[in-house]
Amino acid sequence: MIRYTLTRLALLLLGLFVASVLIFFTLRVLPGDVAQLIAGTGSTPEQVAAIRERLGLDQPLPLQYLDWIGGVLRGDLGTSQITGSTVASELVEKAQVTLPLGIMALVIAVLFSVPLGVLSAMRRGRADGTALSVGAQAVAAVPVVWAGMMLVVVFAVWLGWLPAQGFPRAGWSDPWAAFRALLLPALTIGIVEGAMLMRFVRSATLQAVGQDFVRTAAAKGLTRDAALLRHGLPVVGLSVITVLGLQVAGIIVGAVVIEQLFTLPGIGRMLVADVGARDLLKVQGELLVLTGFVLVVGFVVDLVHRLIDPRQREAA
């Protein structure tokens, strides 16, 4: 287990290094000049050149990368070239919206996808099972923006139960208002991602039905459904844990879009604004943190899966 953990950790660090290189040099391909943006339209070439020198933008790209990644290794993600605030402090502030949003969306996705996916598999060939399967496929194909607008129409406009946009100025000092502000966005992401997860749970459950231990339990007197619930669900749970690591990436992408739709002051909305402002140092820090978060989640999921799966322990 120690050797496996060290191998996975080495792959995690390699993935972060590759991601940092791709993020840094890809952003430099984007059009525009942050020095010109800071100087303004009426600036002279000398003023723009002075700003580029002050920001270090006149240095060769490899040297700029080494300077940035050296700061990252010291725990310094840099300072915004536009506002002058540290990237880390702004990420911490915006994460107070994005992180709870992602957790709520993940909980919603798991709460409805797992039982409905298992039920759809157990009722395979029947009208209700077919309806659940078709419904999951239909919802999974819905764009997250369209799903959000439909939920706003129903729960905010027609029923008036939840706010349509915004986040309370008091933040989490007013927990109920903050929770209500995030509920519709979380439902939007959770329903779409949950529909995708539900299809996988259904497939994993159908696969578990065909396993020898489930058929043996059924042969000893249990019904097929009882044998599945007692002996097949742990296998389904292992598969769900694996997929949840991939779902995190989908939730992050969904948060970037949904924060725009619901005007939430989170990391996703900040990232889009910073790309438009050509604040490259801030953008690359945000992208590296998001990428690192996804990689760390995948690393943890791999370790948990290996710890609780007896087949992998025996193979090791």
BAVEX-139463 format. One record per residue (C-alpha): chain; x, y, z; residue number from 1. Coordinates in steps of 0.2 Angstrom, whole numbers, padded with zeros to 4 digits, m for minus. Example, Ala and Ser with C-alpha at 12.3 -4.5 7.8 and 13.67 -1.06 7.14 Angstrom:
{"A"; {0062; m0022; 0039}; 1}
{"A"; {0068; m0005; 0036}; 2}
***
This chain:
{"A"; {0000; 0000; 0000}; 1}
{"A"; {0014; 0012; 0004}; 2}
{"A"; {0022; 0009; m0013}; 3}
{"A"; {0006; 0012; m0022}; 4}
{"A"; {0003; 0028; m0012}; 5}
{"A"; {0020; 0034; m0016}; 6}
{"A"; {0018; 0030; m0035}; 7}
{"A"; {0001; 0039; m0035}; 8}
{"A"; {0008; 0054; m0026}; 9}
{"A"; {0022; 0055; m0039}; 10}
{"A"; {0010; 0055; m0053}; 11}
{"A"; {0000; 0068; m0044}; 12}
{"A"; {0015; 0079; m0043}; 13}
{"A"; {0019; 0076; m0061}; 14}
{"A"; {0002; 0080; m0066}; 15}
{"A"; {0003; 0097; m0057}; 16}
{"A"; {0019; 0101; m0066}; 17}
{"A"; {0012; 0097; m0083}; 18}
{"A"; {m0004; 0107; m0079}; 19}
{"A"; {0007; 0122; m0073}; 20}
{"A"; {0017; 0122; m0090}; 21}
{"A"; {0001; 0120; m0100}; 22}
{"A"; {m0008; 0134; m0091}; 23}
{"A"; {0006; 0146; m0091}; 24}
{"A"; {0011; 0145; m0109}; 25}
{"A"; {m0007; 0143; m0116}; 26}
{"A"; {m0012; 0159; m0108}; 27}
{"A"; {0002; 0168; m0117}; 28}
{"A"; {m0006; 0164; m0133}; 29}
{"A"; {m0022; 0174; m0129}; 30}
{"A"; {m0023; 0191; m0138}; 31}
{"A"; {m0021; 0207; m0129}; 32}
{"A"; {m0008; 0216; m0118}; 33}
{"A"; {m0011; 0218; m0099}; 34}
{"A"; {0002; 0232; m0099}; 35}
{"A"; {m0008; 0242; m0112}; 36}
{"A"; {m0024; 0239; m0102}; 37}
{"A"; {m0017; 0246; m0086}; 38}
{"A"; {m0009; 0261; m0095}; 39}
{"A"; {m0025; 0265; m0104}; 40}
{"A"; {m0029; 0270; m0122}; 41}
{"A"; {m0020; 0287; m0121}; 42}
{"A"; {m0004; 0280; m0115}; 43}
{"A"; {0013; 0282; m0124}; 44}
{"A"; {0024; 0267; m0129}; 45}
{"A"; {0036; 0272; m0116}; 46}
{"A"; {0023; 0271; m0102}; 47}
{"A"; {0017; 0254; m0108}; 48}
{"A"; {0036; 0248; m0109}; 49}
{"A"; {0038; 0254; m0091}; 50}
{"A"; {0023; 0245; m0085}; 51}
{"A"; {0029; 0229; m0094}; 52}
{"A"; {0046; 0231; m0086}; 53}
{"A"; {0038; 0233; m0069}; 54}
{"A"; {0027; 0218; m0070}; 55}
{"A"; {0042; 0208; m0077}; 56}
{"A"; {0033; 0205; m0094}; 57}
{"A"; {0048; 0210; m0104}; 58}
{"A"; {0057; 0194; m0098}; 59}
{"A"; {0058; 0179; m0108}; 60}
{"A"; {0044; 0167; m0106}; 61}
{"A"; {0054; 0153; m0098}; 62}
{"A"; {0061; 0165; m0085}; 63}
{"A"; {0043; 0171; m0081}; 64}
{"A"; {0037; 0153; m0079}; 65}
{"A"; {0052; 0149; m0067}; 66}
{"A"; {0048; 0165; m0057}; 67}
{"A"; {0030; 0161; m0055}; 68}
{"A"; {0032; 0142; m0051}; 69}
{"A"; {0045; 0146; m0039}; 70}
{"A"; {0033; 0158; m0030}; 71}
{"A"; {0020; 0144; m0030}; 72}
{"A"; {0032; 0131; m0022}; 73}
{"A"; {0034; 0144; m0008}; 74}
{"A"; {0016; 0146; m0006}; 75}
{"A"; {0014; 0162; m0016}; 76}
{"A"; {0002; 0162; m0030}; 77}
{"A"; {0006; 0179; m0035}; 78}
{"A"; {m0002; 0196; m0035}; 79}
{"A"; {m0016; 0202; m0047}; 80}
{"A"; {m0008; 0214; m0060}; 81}
{"A"; {m0024; 0224; m0061}; 82}
{"A"; {m0030; 0226; m0042}; 83}
{"A"; {m0014; 0223; m0033}; 84}
{"A"; {m0022; 0210; m0021}; 85}
{"A"; {m0014; 0193; m0018}; 86}
{"A"; {m0022; 0179; m0028}; 87}
{"A"; {m0022; 0168; m0013}; 88}
{"A"; {m0033; 0180; m0003}; 89}
{"A"; {m0045; 0182; m0017}; 90}
{"A"; {m0047; 0163; m0019}; 91}
{"A"; {m0050; 0161; m0001}; 92}
{"A"; {m0064; 0174; m0001}; 93}
{"A"; {m0072; 0167; m0017}; 94}
{"A"; {m0071; 0149; m0011}; 95}
{"A"; {m0083; 0153; 0003}; 96}
{"A"; {m0096; 0153; m0011}; 97}
{"A"; {m0089; 0140; m0024}; 98}
{"A"; {m0084; 0127; m0011}; 99}
{"A"; {m0102; 0126; m0002}; 100}
{"A"; {m0110; 0127; m0019}; 101}
{"A"; {m0100; 0112; m0025}; 102}
{"A"; {m0103; 0102; m0010}; 103}
{"A"; {m0122; 0105; m0010}; 104}
{"A"; {m0122; 0100; m0029}; 105}
{"A"; {m0112; 0084; m0025}; 106}
{"A"; {m0124; 0079; m0011}; 107}
{"A"; {m0139; 0082; m0021}; 108}
{"A"; {m0132; 0072; m0036}; 109}
{"A"; {m0128; 0057; m0025}; 110}
{"A"; {m0145; 0058; m0015}; 111}
{"A"; {m0156; 0056; m0030}; 112}
{"A"; {m0145; 0047; m0042}; 113}
{"A"; {m0140; 0032; m0032}; 114}
{"A"; {m0157; 0026; m0026}; 115}
{"A"; {m0165; 0030; m0043}; 116}
{"A"; {m0151; 0021; m0052}; 117}
{"A"; {m0153; 0006; m0042}; 118}
{"A"; {m0172; 0006; m0043}; 119}
{"A"; {m0171; 0008; m0062}; 120}
{"A"; {m0160; m0007; m0063}; 121}
{"A"; {m0171; m0017; m0051}; 122}
{"A"; {m0186; m0013; m0062}; 123}
{"A"; {m0178; m0016; m0078}; 124}
{"A"; {m0190; m0021; m0092}; 125}
{"A"; {m0205; m0013; m0082}; 126}
{"A"; {m0214; 0003; m0086}; 127}
{"A"; {m0207; 0013; m0071}; 128}
{"A"; {m0189; 0006; m0074}; 129}
{"A"; {m0190; 0011; m0092}; 130}
{"A"; {m0197; 0029; m0088}; 131}
{"A"; {m0183; 0032; m0075}; 132}
{"A"; {m0169; 0026; m0088}; 133}
{"A"; {m0176; 0037; m0102}; 134}
{"A"; {m0179; 0052; m0090}; 135}
{"A"; {m0160; 0051; m0084}; 136}
{"A"; {m0154; 0051; m0102}; 137}
{"A"; {m0165; 0066; m0106}; 138}
{"A"; {m0160; 0076; m0091}; 139}
{"A"; {m0141; 0072; m0094}; 140}
{"A"; {m0143; 0079; m0111}; 141}
{"A"; {m0150; 0096; m0105}; 142}
{"A"; {m0137; 0110; m0105}; 143}
{"A"; {m0134; 0116; m0087}; 144}
{"A"; {m0139; 0134; m0092}; 145}
{"A"; {m0156; 0129; m0099}; 146}
{"A"; {m0159; 0118; m0083}; 147}
{"A"; {m0155; 0133; m0072}; 148}
{"A"; {m0166; 0145; m0081}; 149}
{"A"; {m0181; 0132; m0080}; 150}
{"A"; {m0178; 0130; m0061}; 151}
{"A"; {m0178; 0149; m0059}; 152}
{"A"; {m0194; 0151; m0069}; 153}
{"A"; {m0202; 0137; m0058}; 154}
{"A"; {m0195; 0141; m0040}; 155}
{"A"; {m0191; 0159; m0041}; 156}
{"A"; {m0204; 0167; m0053}; 157}
{"A"; {m0219; 0156; m0052}; 158}
{"A"; {m0218; 0149; m0034}; 159}
{"A"; {m0207; 0163; m0026}; 160}
{"A"; {m0199; 0151; m0014}; 161}
{"A"; {m0181; 0155; m0018}; 162}
{"A"; {m0171; 0170; m0024}; 163}
{"A"; {m0166; 0170; m0043}; 164}
{"A"; {m0149; 0178; m0042}; 165}
{"A"; {m0136; 0186; m0030}; 166}
{"A"; {m0128; 0181; m0014}; 167}
{"A"; {m0131; 0191; 0003}; 168}
{"A"; {m0119; 0204; 0007}; 169}
{"A"; {m0117; 0197; 0025}; 170}
{"A"; {m0111; 0181; 0017}; 171}
{"A"; {m0112; 0166; 0029}; 172}
{"A"; {m0115; 0177; 0044}; 173}
{"A"; {m0133; 0175; 0039}; 174}
{"A"; {m0132; 0156; 0036}; 175}
{"A"; {m0151; 0154; 0030}; 176}
{"A"; {m0150; 0168; 0017}; 177}
{"A"; {m0133; 0161; 0010}; 178}
{"A"; {m0140; 0143; 0010}; 179}
{"A"; {m0156; 0149; 0000}; 180}
{"A"; {m0145; 0159; m0012}; 181}
{"A"; {m0135; 0143; m0016}; 182}
{"A"; {m0150; 0131; m0017}; 183}
{"A"; {m0156; 0134; m0034}; 184}
{"A"; {m0138; 0134; m0042}; 185}
{"A"; {m0134; 0118; m0032}; 186}
{"A"; {m0150; 0110; m0038}; 187}
{"A"; {m0146; 0115; m0056}; 188}
{"A"; {m0128; 0107; m0056}; 189}
{"A"; {m0134; 0092; m0045}; 190}
{"A"; {m0148; 0087; m0056}; 191}
{"A"; {m0138; 0087; m0072}; 192}
{"A"; {m0123; 0079; m0064}; 193}
{"A"; {m0134; 0067; m0055}; 194}
{"A"; {m0143; 0061; m0070}; 195}
{"A"; {m0126; 0056; m0078}; 196}
{"A"; {m0121; 0047; m0062}; 197}
{"A"; {m0138; 0039; m0061}; 198}
{"A"; {m0135; 0031; m0078}; 199}
{"A"; {m0119; 0024; m0072}; 200}
{"A"; {m0126; 0017; m0056}; 201}
{"A"; {m0139; 0008; m0066}; 202}
{"A"; {m0126; 0000; m0077}; 203}
{"A"; {m0116; m0005; m0061}; 204}
{"A"; {m0131; m0012; m0053}; 205}
{"A"; {m0136; m0022; m0069}; 206}
{"A"; {m0118; m0029; m0069}; 207}
{"A"; {m0119; m0033; m0051}; 208}
{"A"; {m0134; m0043; m0054}; 209}
{"A"; {m0125; m0055; m0065}; 210}
{"A"; {m0111; m0058; m0053}; 211}
{"A"; {m0109; m0076; m0046}; 212}
{"A"; {m0111; m0071; m0028}; 213}
{"A"; {m0128; m0063; m0031}; 214}
{"A"; {m0134; m0078; m0041}; 215}
{"A"; {m0128; m0089; m0027}; 216}
{"A"; {m0138; m0079; m0014}; 217}
{"A"; {m0153; m0080; m0025}; 218}
{"A"; {m0151; m0099; m0027}; 219}
{"A"; {m0151; m0101; m0008}; 220}
{"A"; {m0168; m0094; m0006}; 221}
{"A"; {m0167; m0075; m0007}; 222}
{"A"; {m0176; m0065; m0021}; 223}
{"A"; {m0166; m0057; m0034}; 224}
{"A"; {m0169; m0040; m0027}; 225}
{"A"; {m0165; m0045; m0009}; 226}
{"A"; {m0149; m0053; m0015}; 227}
{"A"; {m0144; m0038; m0025}; 228}
{"A"; {m0148; m0026; m0010}; 229}
{"A"; {m0139; m0037; 0002}; 230}
{"A"; {m0123; m0042; m0008}; 231}
{"A"; {m0123; m0032; m0024}; 232}
{"A"; {m0124; m0014; m0017}; 233}
{"A"; {m0107; m0014; m0009}; 234}
{"A"; {m0100; m0018; m0027}; 235}
{"A"; {m0110; m0004; m0034}; 236}
{"A"; {m0104; 0008; m0020}; 237}
{"A"; {m0086; 0005; m0025}; 238}
{"A"; {m0090; 0009; m0043}; 239}
{"A"; {m0099; 0025; m0037}; 240}
{"A"; {m0084; 0031; m0027}; 241}
{"A"; {m0073; 0029; m0043}; 242}
{"A"; {m0085; 0040; m0053}; 243}
{"A"; {m0087; 0053; m0040}; 244}
{"A"; {m0069; 0058; m0043}; 245}
{"A"; {m0074; 0062; m0061}; 246}
{"A"; {m0090; 0071; m0056}; 247}
{"A"; {m0080; 0084; m0046}; 248}
{"A"; {m0072; 0090; m0063}; 249}
{"A"; {m0090; 0091; m0070}; 250}
{"A"; {m0096; 0101; m0055}; 251}
{"A"; {m0082; 0113; m0056}; 252}
{"A"; {m0085; 0117; m0074}; 253}
{"A"; {m0104; 0118; m0070}; 254}
{"A"; {m0100; 0131; m0056}; 255}
{"A"; {m0091; 0142; m0068}; 256}
{"A"; {m0106; 0143; m0079}; 257}
{"A"; {m0119; 0143; m0065}; 258}
{"A"; {m0110; 0157; m0056}; 259}
{"A"; {m0112; 0168; m0071}; 260}
{"A"; {m0131; 0164; m0073}; 261}
{"A"; {m0135; 0167; m0054}; 262}
{"A"; {m0122; 0181; m0052}; 263}
{"A"; {m0114; 0172; m0038}; 264}
{"A"; {m0097; 0180; m0032}; 265}
{"A"; {m0087; 0164; m0033}; 266}
{"A"; {m0071; 0158; m0041}; 267}
{"A"; {m0080; 0154; m0057}; 268}
{"A"; {m0086; 0171; m0060}; 269}
{"A"; {m0070; 0179; m0055}; 270}
{"A"; {m0061; 0168; m0067}; 271}
{"A"; {m0071; 0173; m0082}; 272}
{"A"; {m0069; 0192; m0077}; 273}
{"A"; {m0050; 0190; m0075}; 274}
{"A"; {m0049; 0181; m0092}; 275}
{"A"; {m0058; 0196; m0100}; 276}
{"A"; {m0046; 0208; m0090}; 277}
{"A"; {m0031; 0199; m0096}; 278}
{"A"; {m0025; 0197; m0078}; 279}
{"A"; {m0014; 0182; m0082}; 280}
{"A"; {m0005; 0180; m0066}; 281}
{"A"; {m0022; 0179; m0057}; 282}
{"A"; {m0030; 0168; m0070}; 283}
{"A"; {m0015; 0155; m0070}; 284}
{"A"; {m0016; 0154; m0051}; 285}
{"A"; {m0034; 0151; m0051}; 286}
{"A"; {m0033; 0138; m0065}; 287}
{"A"; {m0018; 0129; m0056}; 288}
{"A"; {m0028; 0128; m0039}; 289}
{"A"; {m0044; 0121; m0048}; 290}
{"A"; {m0033; 0108; m0058}; 291}
{"A"; {m0024; 0104; m0042}; 292}
{"A"; {m0041; 0101; m0032}; 293}
{"A"; {m0047; 0089; m0046}; 294}
{"A"; {m0031; 0080; m0046}; 295}
{"A"; {m0030; 0078; m0027}; 296}
{"A"; {m0049; 0072; m0027}; 297}
{"A"; {m0044; 0059; m0039}; 298}
{"A"; {m0029; 0054; m0029}; 299}
{"A"; {m0039; 0052; m0013}; 300}
{"A"; {m0053; 0042; m0022}; 301}
{"A"; {m0039; 0030; m0029}; 302}
{"A"; {m0033; 0027; m0011}; 303}
{"A"; {m0050; 0025; m0003}; 304}
{"A"; {m0055; 0013; m0017}; 305}
{"A"; {m0039; 0002; m0014}; 306}
{"A"; {m0042; 0002; 0004}; 307}
{"A"; {m0060; m0004; 0004}; 308}
{"A"; {m0059; m0015; m0011}; 309}
{"A"; {m0053; m0032; m0005}; 310}
{"A"; {m0050; m0038; m0023}; 311}
{"A"; {m0037; m0024; m0026}; 312}
{"A"; {m0029; m0029; m0009}; 313}
{"A"; {m0028; m0047; m0014}; 314}
{"A"; {m0020; m0043; m0030}; 315}
{"A"; {m0007; m0032; m0022}; 316}
***
